[in-house]
Amino acid sequence: MPEVLRNDLFEHAADESRLNGFYILRKDQTRIPTFLPQVIVYEHINTVTDPGIPALINPELFRAIEDGDIASINSNGKIRVILSRRANHNTLLLTERCDNRCQFCSQPPKDGDDSWLLEQAIQAICAFSLDGEIGLSGGEPLLYRDDFIRLLDTTIEHAPNTRLHVLTNGRAFADLSFTKSIAKRTEHISMSFGIPLYAANSAIHDRLVGAEGAFNETVRGIINAGNSGINIELRFIPTSENAQELPFVAEYANRVFTNINQISVMNMEPMGWARKNWDQLYLHPLKYPLILENAAKITRQNSTPLYLFNYPLCHLPEHLHELSVQSISDWKNYYPEECSSCSMKSRCGGFFASAKGKFLQSPQRYV
């Protein structure tokens, strides 16, 4: 695996295997427990001050964290820092269940009860108490309905300065009563929802998301959410099957929807089902610059910003660079060796660490 910008995965020794679950990581001493158990991380064994308190001796982990970060620790010796104050993005998985089956899904859905994920997420959000943004993803987080509302209420009570950005297919917002329940909570906490619309017609959208009727529910949901004052980030992933739809989606957003804060065009990540369907779906960005230009022109006319996410600058015409965002989460972001002496590296979003072999579209270095 390529070396990423920030490692989030570590190992602990066998004699520490009694640790299992979510923990607050401390670098000095434990404090009054809040929502989650605590463990002290020491750099060296000779710095241990209280051997009776649960501890990890791991110099690499010690140097990688801040006091109060949240980690998932399992009895197999794995430590994953899931909420980090050093991260450029923090995201929690709420569920692996989903009512869509997107052909390019990077987190393929699973059936079965995984409600424990939401319960742990509630505790992690409140324990972390970040004055910043945390992403909530799935699966489809809004499948929880009442339990998701409970997550919001608990966050409002115990971590009110935390901003939430929720990735959802938007279909749950077709229920106006549920939508109004969410809207009521936005009066007390900063919250936005990223909702994808992959075409301006039902045939293409429903085929890509693998769910008949999804387009109609998503459109109705976006209308309900926008009219209720909920902040929406409209998302679009260009593929060989729908790239030509992007300008129509931009126009559709202006004519039909309200409260669209921005349109985010996302380059496809080679994970999950996207890898399986890569040859069928992937379209190199240099093959559709005019589509991006037309969509950007429409959004400028309508005063809705359009941004490009997960695109290396060398895969875009220079006049589109201003739309590109350095967006790939640091724990899965890397730069191939060819990028080491590129003059644009500091401004470029780089590549997904999963982009290996045929999934890596070769960098075209700027001098």
N, C-alpha and C positions, 0 to 999 in steps of 0.2 A: 504494500500500500504506500502511495507517495506520502512524504512528510507534510503534514498539515500545519497551518499557521499556529494553532493552539491545540495541544493534545488534551482530550477530555477523558481518556481511558487509561487506567492504571491498574496495578496488581498489588495485592497484599499477601503477607506470609500465611502459611497454613495455620500457625498458632493463633491467628487473628480471625479464623473462620467463623467464630461465634457471632460476628457482626453480620446482620442480615436485615436489609430494608433501607429506608431513607434516613439520613443523618445530617445534622448540622455539623459542619467541620469547623473546629476551633483551632487557633494557632497559639493560644496562650493558656487560657484556663476556661473551664466550663462556666456557664452562667445559669441564671434561673431558667429551667427548661421551658420552651415555648413551642408547642405543637409537635415537635420531633425530638427524639433522643439526640444526644450530642456525643461527639468523639473528638479527642484532641489529636492533632496531627503533629508529630515531632520530626525534626530534620534528622536527628541522630539519637541513638539510644542513650548517650550520656547527657542528653538535655531533658530526659523524662523527669518530671518533678513529682508526680503522684502515680505510682504504678497501680493504684487501686481504681483509677478512672479509665474507662475504655479508651484505647489509644491506637493510633497507627504510626509506625515508624517508617517513613518513606520520604527521603530527601527530594525526589522528583515531584511528588504530590505536594509537599510542603512549599516548594518554590512556585508551584503553579496556581495556588489558591490564595484567596483572601479570607480573613476571619469571617465566618458566617455563611460561606458558600454551602450549597446543598449537594449531597452526593447519594447515589444509589450504590449500596454495597451488598454483594451476595456472598454466599458461603463457598462459592467456587473460586474465590480469590480475585474477583473483578470489582473495581471501583470506577464508577462513571460520575463525573462532576456534571450534574444536570442543570444547576443554576449557578452561574459564575459572575461575579462583579467585574471580571476582566473581559467577559465575552462581548462580542459585538452584537450578538443575538442570543436571547435565552428563550427556549421553547419547551413546553411540556406536552407530552402525548397524553390525551384524555381517554382515548379509546381506539381500538383497531377495528371496530365495527363501522360499517358504512352502507348506505342505501344506494350508492353509485358503484360502478365497476369500471373506473376510467382506464382506458387502454394504456395510458402513460403514468399510472399511479406509481409514485416512488415508495409508498407505504401500503402494499397490497392488503386489503381488508381481510379480517378473520371473523368468523362467527363465534358465538359463545359469550358468556358473561365475563366482562373484564372491568366491572364497575370499581374494582379496587384501584384502578389507575386514576380515576377521578378523585377518589378519596385521598390518595397519596398526593395528588396535585394540589388539592385544597390545603393540606397541611404544609406542603412545600412552599406555596405562594405566601401563606401567612408567616411561616418561619423565616423566609427570605426577606419579606417586607421591603421590597425594592422601590426606591424612588426612581422608577424608570419603567421600561416596557417589558412584558413577558408575553410570548406568543403561546396560544393554545391551539393544538392541532389534533388530527386523528389520522385515519378514520374520520367520522363525522361527529364532532363534539356536541352538536345540538340534538342528537338522538336522545340524549339524557333528559331533555326538557326540564322537568321540575328539579332534578338534581343539578343541572347546569345553573338554574336560577339560584339554588342553594350555594353553589360555588361563588356566584357573584355577590350574594348577600354576605357570605363569610369574608370575602375579600374586602368588601366595603367596610365591614366592621373592624377587621384586624390589619388590613394593609391598604388603606384608602389612597395612598400615594402611588400605588402600583397601577400602571396603565396596561390594559389588556388588548391584544390583537388576536382575533379568533379567525382561524381558517375554517370555512364552512362551505358546503355546496349551496347553502341558502334555501334549500327546499323546506326546512322547518318553518321559515318565515311566511310560507303560504298560509299558515294558521295565524290569523290576525290577532287572536287573543294572546297567543304565545308571544308574538311580536311586540305587542303593547306591554307585556310583562318585562321584556328585555329593555324596551325604550324607557320604562319607568326607572330602571336601575342606572341608565346613562345620566340621570340627573345627579348621581352621587359618585360616579367613578368614570374616568376617561376610558373609553372603549371604542374599538372599531372592528369591522368584520371584512375579511378578504373573501370575496365571492367570485368564482370563475363563471364566465359565460363564453363558451368556445365557438359560438356562431350566432348569427342573427336569425337563424331558422331552426326549427325543432329537429329536422332530419339529421343534420350534421352534429349538432350538440348531443342529441340523445344517442347517436351511434358512438361518439367518442367517450361518453360517460357510461355507456352500457346499461342505460335505464330508460325504458320507454315512458314518456310523460315527464321526464326530468326537466326539460326546457320550460314547459308551461309552469311547473311548480317553482322553478328557480326564478323565472321572470316575475311571477306573482309575488314571490318572496322578496325580491329586490324592490319591487314597487311598494309593498307593505312596509318594509324596513325603512326605505328612504322617506316615505310619507310620514312615518312615525318619528323621524328625526335621528335615526340611527346612522352613524357614519359608515360609509361603504367604500372599500377599495375594490374596484372591478378588475378581475384578473383574466388573462388570456395567455394560453400556451400555443404558439404557432407550430403546426405540423404540416406535412405534405397534404393532409386532407382538409385543413381549415385555415391555412395562412391567409388566403384571399378574403376571408371573412372579417379580418381585423378592422378595416375601415368601416364596414357595415356595423360592426359591434360598437365602434366609437360613435357613429351617427345614431344608432339605436339608443345608446346610453343618453345622448343629449335629448332625443325626442320623447323617450318613454320614462326614464328614471329621474329621480331627484336624489340629492344628497350624495352624489358620487364625488368623493374627494380626489381620486386620481384613478387612472387606468394603468395597471402594471402588466407589462408584457414580459413573460417569463420564458427564458430559454430552457429547453427540456433537460432535466437531470437524469443521467443514466443509472437509475436505481429501480428496483422492483420490476413491475410490468413494462416500464419504459425500455429496459434492456431487452426484454423478450420481443418487443414490437419495434425495436430501434430501426431496423432496415426498412420497415414499412412506413414509419411515421416521421423519422428525423429529417429535418430540412435545414441545411446550413444557412446561417443568417445572411451570408453574402448572396444568397439566391432570392432574397425577398426584400432588398433595401427600399424599393419603390413602395411596397406595401406599408413598411414602417413609416416612410416619409408621408404618405397620404393620410395614414391614421393620425400622425402627429399634427399635421396641418388641420385636420378636422377638430382635434381636441383644443388646439390653440384658438381656433375661431370660437369655440364654445367655452373657453376659459377653464377647461378641465385639464390639468397636467397629465402627460403621458410619460412614463419612465420605462427604461429597459433594464431588466434584472437578469443576472447570471450570464451576461455576455462579455467575453474578453474583447477589449477594444480593437484588437487586430482582426476580429470577425465582423466589424462594423465599418461602414464608410465614415470618414473623418467627420463629416458634417452631422453625424448622429451621435458623436461621442458625448455631447452635452446632455443627452438624454440618459446616458448609462449610469447606473448606480453600483457602487461597490457593495454587493449585497450578500454574497455567499457566506454562510455562517463559518466563523474561523475554524471550527473543529472539523469541517469538511472542505476547506478551501486550500488550494495549493497552486504553485507556479512551476511548470516544467522547467527543466534545465535551460531550454532555449530562451526562457524569459529573463535569465539572470542578468544580462547586460542590456536589456531593453530600456530605452529612455522613458517609456511610458508606464513602466511597472508600478510606480507609486500611485498612479491614477487609475490603474486597471483592476477590475474585479477578479481576474485570474480564472481558474478552472476548478471544477468539482474534483475532489480526490477520487471519486468513483469513475472518472473519465480515463480509463486505461484501455490500451489496445485499440480496437476499432472504434471505441467510444470517445477517444481523444481526437478532436479535430486539430490538426497541427497548428501551433502558433505561427504567426507571420510577423516576425520581429521588426519593430521600429528601430531605426538606428539613431 
